[in-house]
Every structure is written in C-alpha cells, then in structure tokens.
Amino acid sequence: MTKLAQHWTSVEAQLGFRHFRVVAQGGSGLERWVELAALLDSTQRLQVLVQVLKDPDHWLRGLQPVVEELDSDES
C-alpha cells in the first residue's frame, strides 16, 4: 500500500473549501478511500476514492496556493 500525503488541495471547491487533511482511510484495491476534513472547519468532511484523489484533474498533493479567476465583468 502506497503512503498517501496527509494534506490535499481540491481543484474545485468541495463543501465550500479547497484545503483538506486526511483523517481516516479504509477499503482496499479499487474500493480504497480516504476521509478528508476541511482545514478551516474540521466538521466538514467527505470520503473520496484514492484513485480519484490521485487524479491531478481533481486533487493536488499538499497545500497548494489557490488563485481564483475573476470574471471579466468584475474588473
């Protein structure tokens, strides 16, 4: 079993947050999952399959800077 990073950044907001930490793990094989807690509100949690967590289109390893793009109407 590969050791996972303890902190992750979501490409898109999840439950209104982008930065999470691993608080639990379970399952095996393709059903292996982690439970993530939002760093700013640890009561906000979600379960994610490890194969989705390792997809850089959805999640980035570690705490990455987040730069929100502004709509062109907001300038």
Protein Blocks (a to p, Z undefined) as FASTA:
>chain_A
ZZddfbdcdfbagehiabdcdfbdedehjlbccddddfklmkbccdddfklmmpmklbcg
djddddddddfklZZ
